[in-house]
Amino acid sequence: MTKISEKFIIERIKKYLAPQWQVVTEKDLHEKGCDLVLKDVFNKHEARRFLIECKGKSYAKSARAVNETIWLYALGQLVSRMKVIAKHAYKYGLGLPKVSAEKALHRIPWQAARLLCLYIFSVDDNGKIREYSPRDFKKFQKLKPSKKSKN
């Protein structure tokens, strides 16, 4: 089992999105700015950008609580860096461990995800990536977690 660090998630996302998306900038752990900025090389003017904020998995004693809320910090950082230049010129993404990604999919309203062109990249413990588009948020939110009935 691989440790799911922020750097690991960034590398997996870059590999997953190649060759259509090419890295413009990549920030180190303590640098300011979006972790990953990519450009669409198949776009005629190469004007489309994909800004992705990544967070690693916590292995601390309070890991469960941290992993369930880390998506919120990533979303806040991403929203603070949003620019409105042209509709659909920018796509935004969150690169998260699977536990955090599932929590985010349930909590972020699908309408907001669609409006913001927000994608989630979920990385499991084996390093496998699953991409969730704004359309997937709605499907995910229709699945209600089962509650135990009280007798």
C-alpha positions as CSV (number, residue, x, y, z in Angstrom):
1,M,0.0,0.0,0.0
2,T,1.4,3.4,-1.0
3,K,1.2,6.5,1.2
4,I,-1.2,8.9,-0.5
5,S,0.7,12.2,-0.1
6,E,-0.1,15.4,-1.9
7,K,2.9,14.9,-4.3
8,F,1.7,11.4,-5.1
9,I,-1.8,12.6,-6.0
10,I,-0.3,15.4,-8.2
11,E,1.8,12.8,-10.1
12,R,-1.1,10.4,-10.6
13,I,-3.3,13.2,-11.9
14,K,-0.7,14.5,-14.4
15,K,-0.2,10.9,-15.7
16,Y,-4.0,10.4,-15.9
17,L,-4.7,13.6,-17.8
18,A,-1.8,13.3,-20.3
19,P,-1.5,13.7,-23.3
20,Q,-4.5,16.1,-23.7
21,W,-3.5,18.3,-20.7
22,Q,0.0,19.7,-20.4
23,V,1.5,21.1,-17.3
24,V,1.9,24.9,-17.3
25,T,2.8,25.3,-13.6
26,E,3.2,23.0,-10.7
27,K,3.7,24.2,-7.2
28,D,5.7,22.6,-4.4
29,L,4.1,21.8,-1.0
30,H,4.6,25.2,0.6
31,E,4.4,27.5,-2.4
32,K,1.4,29.8,-2.9
33,G,-0.9,29.2,-5.8
34,C,-2.8,26.3,-7.3
35,D,-1.0,23.0,-7.0
36,L,-1.4,22.1,-10.7
37,V,-2.3,24.4,-13.7
38,L,-2.7,22.6,-17.0
39,K,-3.5,23.7,-20.6
40,D,-5.5,21.8,-23.2
41,V,-3.1,21.1,-26.0
42,F,-5.9,19.9,-28.3
43,N,-7.7,23.2,-28.0
44,K,-7.3,25.4,-31.1
45,H,-5.9,28.4,-29.2
46,E,-4.6,26.5,-26.2
47,A,-6.6,28.9,-24.0
48,R,-8.5,26.3,-21.8
49,R,-7.0,25.8,-18.4
50,F,-7.5,23.2,-15.7
51,L,-6.7,24.4,-12.2
52,I,-6.4,21.6,-9.7
53,E,-5.9,21.8,-5.9
54,C,-4.7,18.6,-4.3
55,K,-4.6,17.3,-0.7
56,G,-3.0,14.2,0.7
57,K,-4.3,11.6,3.1
58,S,-3.7,12.1,6.8
59,Y,-2.2,9.3,8.8
60,A,-2.3,11.1,12.2
61,K,-4.3,9.9,15.2
62,S,-7.2,12.1,14.2
63,A,-6.9,11.0,10.6
64,R,-10.6,10.1,10.1
65,A,-11.8,13.6,11.1
66,V,-9.0,15.3,9.0
67,N,-9.7,13.1,5.9
68,E,-13.4,13.9,6.1
69,T,-12.9,17.7,6.1
70,I,-9.7,18.2,4.1
71,W,-11.8,18.6,0.9
72,L,-13.3,21.7,2.4
73,Y,-9.9,23.5,2.7
74,A,-9.0,22.5,-0.9
75,L,-12.4,23.8,-2.1
76,G,-11.8,27.1,-0.3
77,Q,-8.4,27.5,-1.8
78,L,-9.7,26.8,-5.3
79,V,-12.6,29.2,-5.0
80,S,-10.2,32.0,-3.8
81,R,-8.2,31.5,-7.1
82,M,-11.1,31.5,-9.5
83,K,-11.1,33.9,-12.4
84,V,-14.0,34.5,-14.7
85,I,-12.6,35.3,-18.2
86,A,-14.8,33.4,-20.5
87,K,-17.5,30.7,-19.9
88,H,-15.9,27.3,-19.8
89,A,-12.4,28.7,-20.4
90,Y,-11.4,27.4,-17.0
91,K,-12.1,24.0,-15.4
92,Y,-11.4,23.5,-11.7
93,G,-10.6,20.3,-9.9
94,L,-9.9,18.8,-6.5
95,G,-7.4,16.0,-6.2
96,L,-8.3,14.0,-3.1
97,P,-7.9,10.6,-1.4
98,K,-11.0,8.4,-2.0
99,V,-12.4,9.0,1.6
100,S,-12.3,12.8,1.2
101,A,-13.6,12.6,-2.4
102,E,-16.7,10.6,-1.5
103,K,-17.5,13.1,1.3
104,A,-17.1,16.0,-1.1
105,L,-19.3,14.4,-3.7
106,H,-22.1,14.1,-1.2
107,R,-21.7,17.6,0.3
108,I,-21.0,19.9,-2.7
109,P,-24.3,20.7,-4.4
110,W,-24.4,19.4,-8.0
111,Q,-25.7,22.8,-9.2
112,A,-22.6,24.5,-7.8
113,A,-20.3,21.9,-9.4
114,R,-21.9,22.4,-12.7
115,L,-21.8,26.2,-12.5
116,L,-18.1,26.2,-11.4
117,C,-17.0,23.4,-13.9
118,L,-15.8,21.5,-10.8
119,Y,-14.2,18.0,-11.2
120,I,-13.0,15.7,-8.5
121,F,-10.2,13.2,-8.9
122,S,-10.4,10.5,-6.4
123,V,-7.2,8.5,-5.7
124,D,-7.6,5.1,-3.9
125,D,-4.9,3.4,-1.8
126,N,-3.6,1.5,-4.8
127,G,-3.1,4.8,-6.7
128,K,-6.0,4.2,-9.1
129,I,-7.8,7.5,-10.2
130,R,-11.5,8.0,-10.7
131,E,-12.7,11.2,-12.3
132,Y,-16.0,12.7,-11.3
133,S,-17.4,15.4,-13.7
134,P,-20.1,17.9,-12.6
135,R,-22.7,15.6,-14.1
136,D,-21.6,12.8,-11.7
137,F,-22.3,14.9,-8.6
138,K,-26.0,14.7,-9.3
139,K,-25.9,10.9,-9.7
140,F,-23.8,10.5,-6.5
141,Q,-26.2,12.7,-4.5
142,K,-29.2,10.6,-5.5
143,L,-27.6,7.7,-3.7
144,K,-28.7,8.3,-0.1
145,P,-26.6,6.6,2.6
146,S,-28.7,3.9,4.3
147,K,-29.7,4.7,7.8
148,K,-30.4,2.1,10.4
149,S,-34.0,2.1,11.4
150,K,-34.8,2.6,15.1
151,N,-37.0,0.0,16.7
